[in-house]
Amino acid sequence: MLQLSAYLGLFWVCLGAASVLPLQSEPVLVGMILSNKFSLPVLLAIASIGNTLGSVTNWFLGRGIERFKGRKWFPASEKALERASIWYRRYGKWSLLLSWMPLFGDALTVVAGVLREPLLTFTILVFIAKTGRYVVLTFATLKLMS
């Protein structure tokens, strides 16, 4: 039961870290890897799915941005949104492969919603990016452990 709670905690932290909440998922994942008590493939799957779903939340926020823009809790400043919009217009959907980047990546996922990127395309590209980041983090952690 404790292991299930830990996996659920990882999921929620990863989801929140990609959304409007000021959370960091990497220390939680690294801590769970270092504990050597959890399945690495399960950790990677949970972190990737949770973080992707957090970005999907941002996509939905982007779809209704006019209603929420300027609020204190909104995930991106006006300046960050403008930079991300310029970037997104220039590079299109492939820029979503950079959605793993801190701050900029969150703004990019909001902009993708604003600019009406199809949800399926968005989800696939963001999942690839988020999973890639967690795979690199996992291998780096394992390398440092050995």
Secondary structure as UniProt FT lines:
FT   HELIX           2..17
FT   TURN            18..20
FT   HELIX           26..35
FT   HELIX           40..63
FT   HELIX           65..68
FT   TURN            69..70
FT   TURN            72..73
FT   HELIX           78..91
FT   HELIX           92..98
FT   TURN            99..100
FT   TURN            102..103
FT   HELIX           104..114
FT   TURN            115..116
FT   HELIX           119..145
//
